[in-house]
Amino acid sequence: MARPQPRRLSITKSKRLTPNMHRITLGGRGLTDFPQDQDGAYIKFMLPTPEGQKPIVRTYTVRRQLKDALEVDFALHGSRQLSGPATSWALRAKIGDEVLVGGPGAAKPLPQGTGPFLLVGDMTALPAISVNLESAPDDTTGHVIILIRNETDKQDLVKPKDMTLEWIVEDNLGANPGLLEEAVRHLPKITDYGYAWVACEFEAMKLLRQYLRTESQFGKERLYISSYWKRGLIEDEHKSIKRADSEALG
């Protein structure tokens, strides 16, 4: 199946949700035939570059698809040195600015059923986790652990009432990869969870994978685990080490 051509979309809104999460709303005629029900899918921003240079491509989650718009949330990592080109672009973007967008790619939802589920991630995974919680049946049970940079980055998430939500605060996002693993290890009866959904920084992902897949015997049918980024690397470099890591696992 041929990959769809990138769409030229325009910025219709730009809003700071919390101190370290910024939302861009995209609209325009390029969305005319965009597939429906794409909450949680991923899209690729093809950021503008000087003439003659290849566009910079960055991958983000569709936080919410509206009737004529897409909402996309950008986690802010702090200093300019830690901010990638997509975050910098999002913060500078003005209403009416245009950008090429590829996709959508398939979302990574929870399996059908009511759990119990375990969801773990940092701020970069917060949009996808939010979509999964909103989509879960009302009687779903489980535990959610989210790493954020500041107490004020907590969002009022829509979730089943019996899903427990645990926030971990660490300003230096990604600098302490063991934080999420430690929180998961403190959970009682880890093997009682029917499915674990994990997305975070690369080194944190490896620690969680060791605990869940190797030590706790979560097979592929019970575990989605992915690194969304690696501290200190741009997306292209992260993709390379992610590919090498996957090949090493076999």
N, C-alpha and C positions, 0 to 999 in steps of 0.2 A: 504494500500500500504506500503510495507516494506521500511524503511528508508535506503538510500544508505550507503554503507560502507564509512568511511573516506578515503580520498585520500592523499597519500604522495606526497607533492609538494616541490619544491626547490626554493630558492631565486635566481632570475636571475638579479635583479636590486634593488638598494636601493638609494633613492634620497630625499633630502630635497626640498619640493616645495616652502614653505615659512618658516619664522622662527619657526612657530608653527604647521606645517603640514608636515608629512613625508610619503613618498610613498614607498611601497614594491611591487615589481612585482614578481608573482609566476608563475612557469612553470614546465615542466617535464612531464614524461609519465603518471602521475596520471591524467592529464587533457585530456587524449585521448578521452574519451566518456563524457566529461563534457557537460551538456546541453548548447545550444546556446542562444543568446539574454538574457544574465543574468545581464546586466547593472542595478544597483540598487538593485539586490537581496542581501540577506545576507548569509554569510558563518560563520562557527564556527571554530576558531583556537583552536587546542588542544595542548597547549604549553607543551614542555618537562619539566618533573620534575624528581627529584631523583628517582632511582629505588625503586619500591614498593609503590610509591605514585600515587594517581589518577592524570591524567593530568588536568591542569588548562584550562577551556574552556571560550573563550571570543568571542563575536559576533561582526562582522564588515560588512560593506557594500561593495559590489563589485563596485568600482568606474567606471571601464571600463573593458569589456572583449575583449581582442584582439584575433587574430587567434589562438595563442598557449600560451596565458598567461592571468593572471588576475591582474589588478592593484587595490590595496587596500590602502586607505589613513588613517593615524593615526593622530588624533588631539593630540597635546602635551599640557599638562596642567601646565607646569612650573617646579616646584621643583620635586625632586625625591620622596618626600613624597606624592605628588599628582599624580605621574605617576603610572599607573597600571602595572600588569605583562606583558600585551600584548604590551603596548607602550615601556616598557623597553626592551622586547625581540626584537621588531622591530628596535630599535635604535642600538642594539648590533649585529643584524643579519648580517652575511657575505654572499657574493655570494657563492652559493653551499650549504648553510645550508638547512636542511629539516624540514618540519613541517606537522603534520596531519591536514587536513581541512575537515570539514563536511559540508553538504549542496549540492546545494543551497536551500535556502528558498525563498518564493515568495517576489518580490519587492512590494512596496506600491506606485504605480503610481498615477498621477492625473487622474481624470475621462476623458473620451473623451469629446471633445468640445474645445472651445477657451476662456472660462472663462466668466467674470473676476475671476481669482484665487488669493488667498492669500497664500503665502508660508512663514513660519516662522521657524527659527531654530538657533542653535548655531553651533560652529565648528564641533561638532560630527555629525551633520546632513548635513554638507556642501556637502559631496559626494552624498548623496541621492537627495538633492535639485538640485545639478548640473545635475544629470541624468534626473530629471523631466523637467528642463528647456531645456535641449538639445532635449528632446523628444517632447516638445510641438509644435503644429503647428505654423507656422510663424506669423499668425495673432492673436495669443493668447494675451490677455491683463491681467493686474493684478499688484500685488505689492509683492515684495520679501524683507524680513527683515532677516539679518544674523548677529549674534553676533560673533565677532572675538576678539582675544587677542591683536592684534597690527595692526596699519594701513598697515604694510607691509604684513599682512596675507590676504589682499584682492587678490582674484584671478580674472583673466580675463574670466568671465563665458560666455559661449555661451548661448544666450537667445533670445526670440522674442523681436523685437525692441520696442514694446509697453508694455513690462513688466518693471516696475520701480524697480530698485535695491537700497536698503538702507542698508548700513553697520553701525553697532554699535560696538564701540571699548571699551572693558573692560578687562584689563590685568588679573584680578583675576576671571577667568572663573567660573561661577556658584555661586559666592559669593553674587551677587546682582540679585536675581531671578526676581525682578520686572521690569528689564530693557526691556525685550521683551514685556511684557504686556503693559507697558507704551507706547511703540512705536506703538503697535497695537491700543490702545485706542485713539491715536492721529489721526488715519486715519479717514477721513470723510466717512460717509455713509457705515459703516461696513456691513450692511445687503445687500448691492448691490453685494457683492462677492458671486458667485455661489457656491464656494467650498473653504475650508481652509485646508491646509496641514501643520501640526505643529509637530516638534520633537525637544526636547531639554532636559535640566536638569529637574529632577523630580519636584522640588518646582516651577520652572518657568512654567512647564507644567500645574500644578494645577491652577496657577493664570490665565493662558490663557484659560484653560478649563472653569473656572468660568465665564470669560467674554464672550467667544464665545458660549459655549453651554447653560449656564444658563441665562445670561443677554441678549445675542443677539439671542438666540433661533436657533442656528445652530444644526439641527438634525444630526443623524448618517449618513444620505445620503449626507450631506454637509460638513462633518468634519472628517478628519483623525487627531488624536492627540495621541502622544506617548511620554513617557520619555525614552531617550536612556541611561541615567545614573543618579546617584544621588551623589552630592558632598559629599565626605567623606566616601562613601561606595564602596565596591568591587561589581562586577557584581552579584554574588550570593545573596548578601544582598539586592541589588537593586531589583532583581527579586522578592524577598519575599515581600517587601513593595509595589511593583507594583501590585503583585497578590492581596494583602490585600486591596489595594486601589480600584482595579477593582471589587472585591467582595462587598465592601462597597457601591459602586455605584449601584450594582444590575443589 
